[in-house]
Amino acid sequence: MRYLVAMIFAATFAAVATVFLATPVASWVVDKMKFDSPDQVADLHSALFMGVNLLAMLIGWTIGWALGRSLSATPDDD
């Protein structure tokens, strides 16, 4: 159950970040920098977009993992 909750939270956080957060953050960072070619702009924008989504997914996984612990049928022996 813990894995299921963590996966649901990870997917939800990643989806919300994709729709509302990743593009504005990537565009803001790219706008603050100077580049020599349009390829550099596209590469950095893509990397930042994916990085924000990855970070949101990891945050969602961590929160889901923590909340899923209370829903687990067999508690951990930590």
C-alpha positions in Angstrom: 0.0 0.0 0.0 2.9 2.3 0.8 4.3 2.0 -2.7 0.9 2.7 -4.3 0.4 5.9 -2.2 3.9 7.1 -3.1 3.4 6.5 -6.8 0.0 8.3 -6.8 1.5 11.3 -5.0 4.6 11.3 -7.3 2.4 11.2 -10.4 0.1 13.9 -9.1 2.9 16.3 -8.0 4.6 15.8 -11.4 1.4 16.5 -13.3 0.7 19.6 -11.3 4.3 20.8 -11.8 4.1 20.1 -15.5 1.0 22.2 -15.9 1.6 25.1 -13.6 5.2 25.3 -12.6 7.8 23.9 -15.0 7.3 26.2 -18.0 7.2 29.5 -16.0 10.3 28.5 -14.0 12.3 27.4 -17.0 11.3 30.5 -19.0 12.2 32.8 -16.1 15.6 31.3 -15.7 16.3 31.3 -19.5 15.2 34.9 -19.7 17.8 35.9 -17.1 20.7 34.5 -19.1 22.5 35.4 -22.3 23.2 32.8 -25.0 25.3 32.5 -28.2 22.8 30.3 -30.1 19.2 29.3 -30.1 20.2 25.7 -29.5 21.6 26.6 -26.1 18.3 28.3 -25.2 16.3 25.2 -26.2 18.7 22.8 -24.4 18.6 24.8 -21.1 14.9 25.3 -21.3 14.3 21.5 -21.8 16.8 20.6 -19.0 15.1 23.0 -16.6 11.7 21.8 -17.5 12.6 18.2 -16.9 14.5 19.1 -13.7 11.5 20.9 -12.2 9.3 17.9 -13.0 11.8 15.5 -11.6 12.1 17.5 -8.4 8.3 17.7 -8.0 8.0 14.0 -8.6 10.6 13.2 -5.9 8.9 15.6 -3.5 5.6 13.9 -4.2 7.1 10.4 -3.7 8.6 11.4 -0.4 5.3 12.8 0.9 3.4 9.8 -0.4 6.0 7.5 1.2 5.6 9.2 4.5 1.8 9.2 4.4 1.7 5.7 3.1 3.5 4.5 6.2 0.5 5.2 8.4 -1.8 3.3 5.9 0.5 0.3 5.8 -0.9 -3.0 7.0 2.4 -4.1 8.4 4.2 -1.2 10.2 8.0 -0.9 9.8 10.3 -2.0 12.5 12.2 1.3 12.4 
